[in-house]
């Protein structure tokens, strides 16, 4: 068993997904999920961007 789900439960879920979305939409959905996961992984690994633009208060003090 995988995470409490047996093979029959997984097959029933797969049939329901096929009925709802159709066989033609499944590759599009899988591609979208894959892109979302890769974008999430990339975003978590990138360092935070540092904002170096001066604030309005600092511009008034200098000017």
N, C-alpha and C positions, 0 to 999 in steps of 0.2 A: 504494500500500500504506500502511496505517495501522499504524505500530509493528511492522512485520514480518508483519502479518496481511493476507491478501488477502480479497477478498469471499467466496470459497468457504469459507474457514476460519471467517469470522464467521457465515455462514449455517449451517454445521454446528453451531457452538456454540449458536446461537439455537434450532435444532431440538432439540438435546439438553436445553437449559433448558426448552423447552416440554414435552418428554416427561417430565421429572422433576417439574416444578412444576405443569404444567397452565396453560391460558390464563386461568383465573379467579384464580389466585394471583399472576400477574405484576404487576397494578396494585398489589396490597398490598405486594409486595416492593419495587417501585419507590418507592412512597410512604414505606416505612420507610427505605430507603436515602437518599431525599431529606431526610427529617427528621433522620437521623443526620448527614448532611453539613452541614445548616444549623446544627444544635446544635454541631457541632465548630467551625464557623467563628465562631459567636457566642462560644463559650468561649475561643477563641484571641484574639479581639479585646477581650474584657472585661478590665479591670484586675484584678489579684489582690486578693482580699479581705484586709483587715487584721484580725487577731484582737486585740480590745481588752479581752477579759476578763482580769481579774487572775489570776495563777497562785496556787496554794495556798501556796507559800512566801512570796509577797508579802503575802498576807492574814494569815499568822501573824505576820510582822514588824510590821505595822501594828496588830494587835489585841493 
